[in-house]
Amino acid sequence: MLMKSSDAMTASAATPEDEGVPVSVKIRERIQAARKRFHANDNIAEFIEPGELERLLDEVTDKMAGVLDSLVIDTVNDHNTGDTARRVAKMYLKEVFKGRYVEGPEITEFPNAEHLNELMIVGPITVRSACSHHFCPVIGKIWIGVLPNEHTNVIGLSKYARLAEWIMGRPQIQEEAVVQLADLIQRKTQPDGLAIVMEASHYCMGWRGVKDMDSKMINSVMRGAFLKDPNLRREFLSLIPGKN
């Protein structure tokens, strides 16, 4: 008599419970059980188990195929849209909204051995996102000002860009995105002051609605010394090209 392997038995035992349950439902149930938020601009990577992102990709592909069908597009005979559902699903999960589904980038932090305490500015960092309202592109630039102290953790310049990409890689509202990025950098580096300015074009204005391609949104977050010291704030803003 042949015996099943332990792996096969485990898979067999788990099948009845999981059969027919969409992976999105399982992920959502884990988040709700943990009493966590899962808004469009939240990261949910900790609730996604190994292998589930590929299954989620399959699920989103099926749902996107339904959207195309409801738009009365003949994806069977139209050679241009035959694989569109898969392409769109892959774009959302693995590219433009990747910041929701993967853990944050590994950031190596170093002690401030030289006790640096002068203003440092990083930018412009090109960022790409999509607005939460219409899923239209938001493309712009970010400038980051840091006033370190002797206890500040020093991170490489490229790491600021990686952190910005991770935060912006979700459906975002620009005002909230800048605050999220500021909170993240504040936790990572613990500076005396932190300033972020973002300027971006919103295609929900240029592609639809008023169809104004020239308008841009500029907003900022000032923390610590930048908030308290107007001279420091002016110095930071004066050193941003075109913003003085």
C-alpha positions, 0 to 999 in steps of 0.5 A, spaced: 500 500 500 502 506 497 503 512 503 502 519 501 508 524 503 507 528 509 507 534 504 502 531 500 497 530 506 498 537 508 496 540 502 490 535 501 488 536 508 488 544 507 485 543 500 477 543 502 478 549 507 481 553 501 478 551 495 474 556 491 476 562 496 479 567 492 486 569 495 484 576 496 479 574 501 484 570 505 489 576 505 483 581 507 481 576 512 488 576 515 488 584 515 481 585 518 483 580 524 489 584 525 485 590 526 489 593 521 488 598 515 488 597 508 487 603 504 489 604 497 496 607 500 497 602 505 503 597 505 500 590 506 506 586 505 506 582 512 499 579 510 501 576 504 504 569 504 509 566 499 506 564 493 500 568 494 502 574 490 502 570 483 495 567 485 493 575 486 496 576 479 491 571 476 485 573 480 486 581 478 487 578 471 480 575 471 477 581 474 480 585 469 478 581 463 471 582 466 472 590 466 474 589 458 468 585 457 463 590 460 467 595 456 464 591 450 471 590 447 472 584 443 479 581 446 478 574 443 478 577 436 482 584 437 489 582 437 491 589 440 487 587 447 488 579 447 493 580 453 491 586 456 488 584 462 494 580 464 498 586 462 494 591 466 494 586 472 501 585 472 502 593 471 498 594 477 501 589 482 508 589 480 510 596 477 506 602 479 502 599 485 508 595 487 509 599 494 503 596 497 505 588 496 512 588 497 516 589 504 520 596 504 527 596 501 533 594 505 536 600 508 543 600 511 544 605 516 551 608 519 552 612 525 554 619 524 561 618 526 563 625 523 558 629 527 555 632 521 550 637 523 550 642 516 544 642 511 544 636 506 539 636 500 537 630 496 534 631 489 530 632 485 528 625 485 523 623 480 517 619 482 511 616 479 505 614 482 497 614 481 492 618 484 487 614 488 481 617 485 482 615 478 488 611 477 491 616 473 499 617 473 502 622 478 509 624 475 513 629 479 520 631 483 521 631 490 527 634 494 529 632 501 532 636 506 535 633 512 539 637 518 543 631 522 545 631 529 550 626 532 545 621 533 542 621 526 543 615 522 546 616 515 543 613 509 546 613 502 543 618 497 540 613 493 536 610 499 532 616 499 530 615 492 528 608 494 524 610 500 520 615 495 519 610 490 516 605 495 512 610 498 509 613 491 508 606 488 501 606 491 495 609 489 496 616 492 494 623 494 500 627 494 499 631 500 498 624 504 504 621 500 509 627 502 507 626 509 508 618 509 515 619 506 517 624 511 514 619 517 519 614 514 525 618 513 524 621 520 524 614 523 530 611 519 534 617 520 532 621 527 534 628 524 534 635 528 530 637 522 527 634 515 524 638 510 520 635 503 518 639 497 514 635 492 512 638 485 508 633 480 503 633 474 496 630 475 494 626 469 487 626 472 487 634 470 491 633 464 487 627 461 480 628 463 476 633 467 479 640 465 484 637 461 489 642 463 496 640 462 500 645 465 498 645 472 502 642 477 501 641 485 507 643 490 506 641 497 511 641 503 512 638 509 517 641 515 519 638 521 523 639 527 528 645 526 525 647 519 519 648 522 522 652 528 527 656 524 525 660 518 532 662 516 533 654 515 527 654 512 529 659 507 536 656 506 533 650 504 527 653 499 533 658 496 537 652 494 532 648 490 532 650 483 526 654 480 523 654 487 526 661 490 
